[in-house]
Amino acid sequence: MAEKMRVAMLGSGGMARYHLRQILTLRDAIEVVAISDPSKDAYSEAVKTFEAAGAVPAPYVSDLETLIDQYRGLFDAALVCTPHAQHHAQTKALLEAGVDVLLEKPMVLNVPEALDLIETRDRTGRLLVIAFQGSLSPAIRMASAMISGGEIGTLLSIAGTVWQNWGEISQGTW
C-alpha cells in the first residue's frame, strides 16, 4: 500500500470542518498532521469532528509561521480554508516552503494576487488547486464549449447568481 498523504490544515471553521469530515473517511490514505488557526474555539470544534469520527485530533498550531517551521517536511500538502483576505499570503508562503496547496475559493481578492500565486506556483513547481467544483458541472462545461467554439458569438459580459444557505449557517460567525 502507498504511504499516506500527510496534510496540514489552515483554518478550522465550518468549511474546514466539512473537508475534515471527508478526509476522516479516508484515514487509510490521508493523515492530518496539524491544524493551524488563531482561534482556539474553532480548533475545539475541529477536535469534536475528529472525536465523532473516532480519530485522534491533529495537534493545534496557532500560526502559519510556526506550522512551517515546526512541521517542515512532515506534511506533503496543505488545505487552506481561512478568510479570503488571508489566502494570498498564506498560500504563497506554503508554496515557497515546498508544499502543495488545495485552496478554498475564492482564490484571492484581486487579479494581481492571482497572477502572483500563479507565478509562485510556476517558479516553485508546486501544485496549486482551487477548490471550485462549479467548473466541472455539465452546464458550465457546455457553456464553455459553446463560447470556445464561437457558437454564441462574441462574449461581451458574464453574470451569474448562486443562492445558498450561508446566511443561516454562518450567522454571527464572521
HELIX and SHEET records of a PDB file:
HELIX    1   1 GLY A   14  LEU A   24  1                                  11    
HELIX    2   2 LYS A   40  ALA A   52  1                                  13    
HELIX    3   3 LEU A   64  TYR A   71  1                                   8    
HELIX    4   4 HIS A   84  GLN A   86  5                                   3    
HELIX    5   5 HIS A   87  GLU A   96  1                                  10    
HELIX    6   6 VAL A  111  THR A  124  1                                  14    
HELIX    7   7 GLN A  133  LEU A  136  5                                   4    
HELIX    8   8 PRO A  138  SER A  148  1                                  11    
HELIX    9   9 TRP A  166  SER A  170  1                                   5    
SHEET    1   A 6 TYR A  60  VAL A  61  0                                        
SHEET    2   A 6 ILE A  30  SER A  36  1                                        
SHEET    3   A 6 MET A   5  LEU A  10  1                                        
SHEET    4   A 6 ALA A  77  VAL A  80  1                                        
SHEET    5   A 6 ASP A 100  GLU A 104  1                                        
SHEET    6   A 6 LEU A 128  ALA A 131  1                                        
END                                                                             
